[in-house]
Amino acid sequence: MVSMIPRKLAERVGQLKAQEECIQRLIQQRFLNDQELIKSSEKELKGGEYLLYKQFGEDSYMVFLSKEDEKQQTVKEIDVARENLIAVMKERKILERLKEKKFKSVLSQAEKLGQAINDEMITMRYPSKRKVNQS
């Protein structure tokens, strides 16, 4: 699950770049069509041709708006994916810190246990002088 989040984020960023390129192509195409319409209108342009150019312009504008909406949706998805990635990274750091604390705690307990065993062994081998003199 964790490894999929960066992959999805990268896919969304790639998708966003592709959408931006598509939008730029649409803008260029609309500009060229408007230039063609201006050139054609300087000449005598029939009513049907003019309406055809205008209709194409309106259609391309609607496509442009839909592409912009798709782009905005992708941006939102990228933001959500980034937030998820940040949350997962924070969670991972917290887990790593907890593991380190647990490991240090276990080491500390092992050292205390080892010290207690050593102390017990020393007291068994070398009884104190008071106990020997009292007997």
PAKOL-480609 format. One record per atom (N, C-alpha, C): residue in one letter; atom name; x, y, z. Coordinates in steps of 0.2 Angstrom, whole numbers, plus 5000, padded with zeros to 4 digits. Example, Ala and Ser with C-alpha at 12.3 -4.5 7.8 and 13.67 -1.06 7.14 Angstrom:
2
[atom 'a','N',[5066,4972,5039]] [atom 'a','CA',[5062,4978,5039]] [atom 'a','C',[5066,4984,5039]] [atom 's','N',[5064,4989,5035]] [atom 's','CA',[5068,4995,5036]] [atom 's','C',[5064,5000,5039]] 
This chain:
135
[atom 'm','N',[5004,4994,5000]] [atom 'm','CA',[5000,5000,5000]] [atom 'm','C',[5004,5006,5000]] [atom 'v','N',[5009,5006,5004]] [atom 'v','CA',[5014,5012,5005]] [atom 'v','C',[5017,5014,4999]] [atom 's','N',[5020,5008,4995]] [atom 's','CA',[5024,5009,4989]] [atom 's','C',[5020,5011,4983]] [atom 'm','N',[5013,5010,4984]] [atom 'm','CA',[5009,5012,4978]] [atom 'm','C',[5007,5020,4978]] [atom 'i','N',[5007,5023,4984]] [atom 'i','CA',[5006,5030,4984]] [atom 'i','C',[5010,5034,4980]] [atom 'p','N',[5017,5033,4981]] [atom 'p','CA',[5021,5038,4977]] [atom 'p','C',[5020,5036,4969]] [atom 'r','N',[5019,5030,4968]] [atom 'r','CA',[5018,5028,4961]] [atom 'r','C',[5012,5031,4958]] [atom 'k','N',[5006,5031,4962]] [atom 'k','CA',[5000,5034,4960]] [atom 'k','C',[5001,5042,4959]] [atom 'l','N',[5005,5045,4964]] [atom 'l','CA',[5006,5052,4963]] [atom 'l','C',[5010,5054,4957]] [atom 'a','N',[5015,5049,4955]] [atom 'a','CA',[5019,5051,4949]] [atom 'a','C',[5015,5050,4943]] [atom 'e','N',[5010,5045,4943]] [atom 'e','CA',[5006,5044,4937]] [atom 'e','C',[5001,5050,4937]] [atom 'r','N',[4999,5053,4942]] [atom 'r','CA',[4994,5059,4942]] [atom 'r','C',[4998,5065,4939]] [atom 'v','N',[5004,5066,4941]] [atom 'v','CA',[5008,5071,4939]] [atom 'v','C',[5009,5071,4932]] [atom 'g','N',[5011,5065,4929]] [atom 'g','CA',[5012,5063,4922]] [atom 'g','C',[5005,5065,4918]] [atom 'q','N',[5000,5063,4921]] [atom 'q','CA',[4993,5064,4918]] [atom 'q','C',[4992,5072,4918]] [atom 'l','N',[4994,5075,4923]] [atom 'l','CA',[4993,5083,4923]] [atom 'l','C',[4997,5086,4918]] [atom 'k','N',[5003,5084,4917]] [atom 'k','CA',[5007,5087,4912]] [atom 'k','C',[5004,5085,4905]] [atom 'a','N',[5002,5079,4904]] [atom 'a','CA',[4999,5078,4897]] [atom 'a','C',[4992,5082,4896]] [atom 'q','N',[4988,5083,4901]] [atom 'q','CA',[4983,5087,4901]] [atom 'q','C',[4985,5095,4899]] [atom 'e','N',[4990,5097,4902]] [atom 'e','CA',[4992,5104,4901]] [atom 'e','C',[4994,5105,4894]] [atom 'e','N',[4998,5100,4891]] [atom 'e','CA',[5000,5100,4884]] [atom 'e','C',[4994,5100,4880]] [atom 'c','N',[4989,5096,4881]] [atom 'c','CA',[4983,5095,4877]] [atom 'c','C',[4980,5102,4877]] [atom 'i','N',[4979,5105,4883]] [atom 'i','CA',[4976,5112,4883]] [atom 'i','C',[4980,5117,4879]] [atom 'q','N',[4987,5117,4879]] [atom 'q','CA',[4991,5121,4875]] [atom 'q','C',[4990,5120,4868]] [atom 'r','N',[4989,5114,4866]] [atom 'r','CA',[4987,5113,4859]] [atom 'r','C',[4981,5115,4857]] [atom 'l','N',[4976,5115,4861]] [atom 'l','CA',[4969,5117,4860]] [atom 'l','C',[4969,5125,4859]] [atom 'i','N',[4973,5128,4864]] [atom 'i','CA',[4974,5135,4863]] [atom 'i','C',[4977,5138,4857]] [atom 'q','N',[4982,5134,4855]] [atom 'q','CA',[4985,5136,4849]] [atom 'q','C',[4981,5135,4843]] [atom 'q','N',[4977,5129,4843]] [atom 'q','CA',[4972,5128,4837]] [atom 'q','C',[4967,5133,4837]] [atom 'r','N',[4964,5135,4843]] [atom 'r','CA',[4959,5140,4843]] [atom 'r','C',[4962,5147,4840]] [atom 'f','N',[4968,5148,4842]] [atom 'f','CA',[4971,5154,4839]] [atom 'f','C',[4972,5154,4832]] [atom 'l','N',[4974,5149,4829]] [atom 'l','CA',[4975,5148,4822]] [atom 'l','C',[4968,5148,4819]] [atom 'n','N',[4963,5145,4822]] [atom 'n','CA',[4956,5146,4819]] [atom 'n','C',[4954,5153,4819]] [atom 'd','N',[4955,5156,4824]] [atom 'd','CA',[4953,5163,4824]] [atom 'd','C',[4957,5168,4819]] [atom 'q','N',[4963,5166,4818]] [atom 'q','CA',[4967,5170,4813]] [atom 'q','C',[4964,5168,4806]] [atom 'e','N',[4962,5162,4805]] [atom 'e','CA',[4960,5160,4798]] [atom 'e','C',[4953,5163,4797]] [atom 'l','N',[4949,5164,4803]] [atom 'l','CA',[4942,5167,4802]] [atom 'l','C',[4943,5175,4800]] [atom 'i','N',[4948,5178,4804]] [atom 'i','CA',[4949,5185,4802]] [atom 'i','C',[4952,5186,4795]] [atom 'k','N',[4956,5181,4793]] [atom 'k','CA',[4958,5182,4786]] [atom 'k','C',[4953,5181,4781]] [atom 's','N',[4948,5176,4783]] [atom 's','CA',[4943,5174,4778]] [atom 's','C',[4938,5180,4778]] [atom 's','N',[4937,5183,4784]] [atom 's','CA',[4932,5188,4784]] [atom 's','C',[4934,5194,4780]] [atom 'e','N',[4940,5195,4779]] [atom 'e','CA',[4943,5201,4775]] [atom 'e','C',[4941,5200,4768]] [atom 'k','N',[4941,5193,4766]] [atom 'k','CA',[4938,5192,4760]] [atom 'k','C',[4930,5191,4760]] [atom 'e','N',[4927,5190,4755]] [atom 'e','CA',[4920,5189,4756]] [atom 'e','C',[4919,5182,4758]] [atom 'l','N',[4916,5181,4764]] [atom 'l','CA',[4914,5175,4767]] [atom 'l','C',[4907,5174,4767]] [atom 'k','N',[4905,5168,4764]] [atom 'k','CA',[4898,5166,4764]] [atom 'k','C',[4896,5165,4771]] [atom 'g','N',[4889,5166,4772]] [atom 'g','CA',[4886,5165,4779]] [atom 'g','C',[4887,5158,4782]] [atom 'g','N',[4886,5153,4778]] [atom 'g','CA',[4887,5146,4780]] [atom 'g','C',[4894,5145,4782]] [atom 'e','N',[4899,5147,4779]] [atom 'e','CA',[4906,5146,4781]] [atom 'e','C',[4907,5150,4787]] [atom 'y','N',[4905,5156,4788]] [atom 'y','CA',[4906,5160,4794]] [atom 'y','C',[4903,5156,4800]] [atom 'l','N',[4897,5154,4799]] [atom 'l','CA',[4893,5150,4805]] [atom 'l','C',[4897,5144,4806]] [atom 'l','N',[4900,5141,4801]] [atom 'l','CA',[4904,5135,4802]] [atom 'l','C',[4910,5136,4807]] [atom 'y','N',[4913,5142,4805]] [atom 'y','CA',[4919,5144,4809]] [atom 'y','C',[4917,5145,4816]] [atom 'k','N',[4912,5149,4817]] [atom 'k','CA',[4910,5151,4823]] [atom 'k','C',[4908,5145,4827]] [atom 'q','N',[4904,5140,4824]] [atom 'q','CA',[4902,5134,4828]] [atom 'q','C',[4908,5130,4830]] [atom 'f','N',[4913,5130,4825]] [atom 'f','CA',[4919,5126,4827]] [atom 'f','C',[4923,5129,4833]] [atom 'g','N',[4923,5136,4833]] [atom 'g','CA',[4926,5140,4838]] [atom 'g','C',[4922,5139,4845]] [atom 'e','N',[4916,5138,4845]] [atom 'e','CA',[4912,5137,4851]] [atom 'e','C',[4913,5130,4853]] [atom 'd','N',[4913,5125,4849]] [atom 'd','CA',[4914,5118,4851]] [atom 'd','C',[4921,5117,4854]] [atom 's','N',[4926,5121,4851]] [atom 's','CA',[4933,5120,4853]] [atom 's','C',[4933,5123,4860]] [atom 'y','N',[4930,5129,4861]] [atom 'y','CA',[4930,5132,4868]] [atom 'y','C',[4927,5127,4873]] [atom 'm','N',[4921,5124,4871]] [atom 'm','CA',[4918,5119,4876]] [atom 'm','C',[4923,5113,4877]] [atom 'v','N',[4927,5111,4872]] [atom 'v','CA',[4932,5106,4874]] [atom 'v','C',[4937,5109,4878]] [atom 'f','N',[4939,5115,4877]] [atom 'f','CA',[4944,5118,4881]] [atom 'f','C',[4942,5118,4888]] [atom 'l','N',[4936,5120,4890]] [atom 'l','CA',[4933,5121,4896]] [atom 'l','C',[4933,5114,4900]] [atom 's','N',[4931,5109,4896]] [atom 's','CA',[4931,5102,4899]] [atom 's','C',[4938,5100,4901]] [atom 'k','N',[4942,5101,4896]] [atom 'k','CA',[4949,5099,4898]] [atom 'k','C',[4952,5103,4904]] [atom 'e','N',[4950,5109,4905]] [atom 'e','CA',[4952,5113,4911]] [atom 'e','C',[4949,5110,4917]] [atom 'd','N',[4943,5108,4917]] [atom 'd','CA',[4939,5105,4922]] [atom 'd','C',[4943,5098,4924]] [atom 'e','N',[4945,5094,4919]] [atom 'e','CA',[4948,5088,4920]] [atom 'e','C',[4955,5090,4923]] [atom 'k','N',[4958,5095,4921]] [atom 'k','CA',[4965,5097,4924]] [atom 'k','C',[4964,5099,4931]] [atom 'q','N',[4959,5103,4933]] [atom 'q','CA',[4958,5104,4940]] [atom 'q','C',[4956,5098,4944]] [atom 'q','N',[4953,5094,4942]] [atom 'q','CA',[4951,5087,4945]] [atom 'q','C',[4958,5084,4947]] [atom 't','N',[4962,5083,4942]] [atom 't','CA',[4968,5080,4942]] [atom 't','C',[4973,5083,4948]] [atom 'v','N',[4972,5090,4948]] [atom 'v','CA',[4976,5094,4953]] [atom 'v','C',[4974,5092,4960]] [atom 'k','N',[4967,5092,4960]] [atom 'k','CA',[4964,5090,4967]] [atom 'k','C',[4966,5083,4969]] [atom 'e','N',[4966,5078,4964]] [atom 'e','CA',[4968,5071,4966]] [atom 'e','C',[4976,5071,4968]] [atom 'i','N',[4980,5075,4964]] [atom 'i','CA',[4987,5076,4966]] [atom 'i','C',[4988,5078,4973]] [atom 'd','N',[4984,5083,4975]] [atom 'd','CA',[4984,5086,4982]] [atom 'd','C',[4983,5081,4987]] [atom 'v','N',[4977,5077,4986]] [atom 'v','CA',[4975,5072,4990]] [atom 'v','C',[4981,5067,4991]] [atom 'a','N',[4983,5065,4985]] [atom 'a','CA',[4989,5059,4985]] [atom 'a','C',[4995,5062,4989]] [atom 'r','N',[4996,5068,4988]] [atom 'r','CA',[5002,5071,4992]] [atom 'r','C',[5001,5071,4999]] [atom 'e','N',[4995,5073,5001]] [atom 'e','CA',[4993,5073,5008]] [atom 'e','C',[4993,5066,5011]] [atom 'n','N',[4991,5061,5007]] [atom 'n','CA',[4991,5054,5009]] [atom 'n','C',[4998,5052,5010]] [atom 'l','N',[5003,5054,5006]] [atom 'l','CA',[5010,5052,5006]] [atom 'l','C',[5013,5055,5012]] [atom 'i','N',[5011,5061,5013]] [atom 'i','CA',[5014,5064,5019]] [atom 'i','C',[5012,5061,5026]] [atom 'a','N',[5006,5059,5026]] [atom 'a','CA',[5003,5056,5032]] [atom 'a','C',[5006,5049,5033]] [atom 'v','N',[5007,5045,5027]] [atom 'v','CA',[5011,5039,5028]] [atom 'v','C',[5018,5040,5030]] [atom 'm','N',[5021,5045,5027]] [atom 'm','CA',[5028,5046,5029]] [atom 'm','C',[5029,5047,5037]] [atom 'k','N',[5024,5052,5039]] [atom 'k','CA',[5024,5053,5046]] [atom 'k','C',[5023,5047,5050]] [atom 'e','N',[5018,5043,5048]] [atom 'e','CA',[5016,5037,5052]] [atom 'e','C',[5023,5032,5052]] [atom 'r','N',[5026,5032,5046]] [atom 'r','CA',[5032,5027,5046]] [atom 'r','C',[5037,5030,5051]] [atom 'k','N',[5038,5037,5051]] [atom 'k','CA',[5043,5039,5056]] [atom 'k','C',[5041,5038,5063]] [atom 'i','N',[5035,5039,5065]] [atom 'i','CA',[5033,5037,5071]] [atom 'i','C',[5034,5030,5073]] [atom 'l','N',[5032,5025,5069]] [atom 'l','CA',[5033,5018,5070]] [atom 'l','C',[5041,5017,5071]] [atom 'e','N',[5045,5020,5067]] [atom 'e','CA',[5052,5019,5067]] [atom 'e','C',[5055,5021,5074]] [atom 'r','N',[5052,5027,5076]] [atom 'r','CA',[5054,5030,5083]] [atom 'r','C',[5052,5025,5089]] [atom 'l','N',[5046,5022,5088]] [atom 'l','CA',[5043,5018,5093]] [atom 'l','C',[5047,5011,5093]] [atom 'k','N',[5049,5009,5087]] [atom 'k','CA',[5054,5003,5087]] [atom 'k','C',[5060,5004,5090]] [atom 'e','N',[5063,5010,5089]] [atom 'e','CA',[5070,5012,5092]] [atom 'e','C',[5069,5012,5100]] [atom 'k','N',[5063,5015,5102]] [atom 'k','CA',[5062,5016,5109]] [atom 'k','C',[5061,5009,5112]] [atom 'k','N',[5058,5005,5109]] [atom 'k','CA',[5056,4998,5111]] [atom 'k','C',[5063,4994,5112]] [atom 'f','N',[5067,4995,5106]] [atom 'f','CA',[5074,4991,5106]] [atom 'f','C',[5078,4994,5112]] [atom 'k','N',[5078,5000,5113]] [atom 'k','CA',[5082,5003,5118]] [atom 'k','C',[5080,5001,5125]] [atom 's','N',[5073,5000,5126]] [atom 's','CA',[5070,4998,5132]] [atom 's','C',[5072,4990,5133]] [atom 'v','N',[5072,4986,5128]] [atom 'v','CA',[5074,4979,5129]] [atom 'v','C',[5081,4979,5130]] [atom 'l','N',[5086,4983,5127]] [atom 'l','CA',[5093,4983,5129]] [atom 'l','C',[5094,4985,5136]] [atom 's','N',[5090,4990,5138]] [atom 's','CA',[5091,4992,5145]] [atom 's','C',[5089,4987,5150]] [atom 'q','N',[5083,4983,5148]] [atom 'q','CA',[5081,4978,5153]] [atom 'q','C',[5086,4972,5153]] [atom 'a','N',[5089,4971,5147]] [atom 'a','CA',[5094,4965,5147]] [atom 'a','C',[5100,4967,5151]] [atom 'e','N',[5102,4973,5150]] [atom 'e','CA',[5108,4975,5154]] [atom 'e','C',[5107,4975,5162]] [atom 'k','N',[5101,4977,5164]] [atom 'k','CA',[5099,4977,5171]] [atom 'k','C',[5099,4970,5173]] [atom 'l','N',[5096,4965,5169]] [atom 'l','CA',[5095,4958,5171]] [atom 'l','C',[5102,4955,5171]] [atom 'g','N',[5107,4957,5166]] [atom 'g','CA',[5114,4954,5166]] [atom 'g','C',[5117,4957,5173]] [atom 'q','N',[5116,4963,5174]] [atom 'q','CA',[5120,4966,5180]] [atom 'q','C',[5117,4963,5187]] [atom 'a','N',[5110,4961,5187]] [atom 'a','CA',[5108,4958,5193]] [atom 'a','C',[5111,4951,5193]] [atom 'i','N',[5111,4947,5188]] [atom 'i','CA',[5114,4941,5188]] [atom 'i','C',[5121,4941,5190]] [atom 'n','N',[5125,4946,5188]] [atom 'n','CA',[5132,4946,5189]] [atom 'n','C',[5133,4948,5197]] [atom 'd','N',[5128,4952,5199]] [atom 'd','CA',[5129,4954,5206]] [atom 'd','C',[5127,4948,5211]] [atom 'e','N',[5122,4944,5209]] [atom 'e','CA',[5120,4938,5212]] [atom 'e','C',[5126,4933,5212]] [atom 'm','N',[5129,4932,5207]] [atom 'm','CA',[5135,4928,5206]] [atom 'm','C',[5141,4930,5211]] [atom 'i','N',[5142,4936,5211]] [atom 'i','CA',[5147,4939,5215]] [atom 'i','C',[5146,4938,5222]] [atom 't','N',[5140,4939,5224]] [atom 't','CA',[5138,4939,5231]] [atom 't','C',[5138,4931,5233]] [atom 'm','N',[5137,4927,5229]] [atom 'm','CA',[5137,4920,5230]] [atom 'm','C',[5144,4917,5231]] [atom 'r','N',[5149,4920,5227]] [atom 'r','CA',[5156,4918,5227]] [atom 'r','C',[5159,4920,5233]] [atom 'y','N',[5158,4927,5234]] [atom 'y','CA',[5162,4930,5239]] [atom 'y','C',[5157,4933,5244]] [atom 'p','N',[5156,4929,5249]] [atom 'p','CA',[5151,4931,5255]] [atom 'p','C',[5155,4937,5258]] [atom 's','N',[5151,4941,5261]] [atom 's','CA',[5153,4947,5265]] [atom 's','C',[5157,4944,5271]] [atom 'k','N',[5162,4948,5273]] [atom 'k','CA',[5166,4947,5279]] [atom 'k','C',[5162,4946,5286]] [atom 'r','N',[5156,4950,5286]] [atom 'r','CA',[5152,4950,5292]] [atom 'r','C',[5149,4943,5293]] [atom 'k','N',[5147,4940,5287]] [atom 'k','CA',[5143,4934,5288]] [atom 'k','C',[5148,4928,5290]] [atom 'v','N',[5154,4929,5288]] [atom 'v','CA',[5159,4924,5289]] [atom 'v','C',[5161,4924,5296]] [atom 'n','N',[5162,4931,5299]] [atom 'n','CA',[5165,4932,5306]] [atom 'n','C',[5159,4930,5311]] [atom 'q','N',[5153,4931,5309]] [atom 'q','CA',[5147,4930,5314]] [atom 'q','C',[5146,4922,5314]] [atom 's','N',[5148,4918,5310]] [atom 's','CA',[5147,4911,5311]] [atom 's','C',[5152,4907,5315]] 
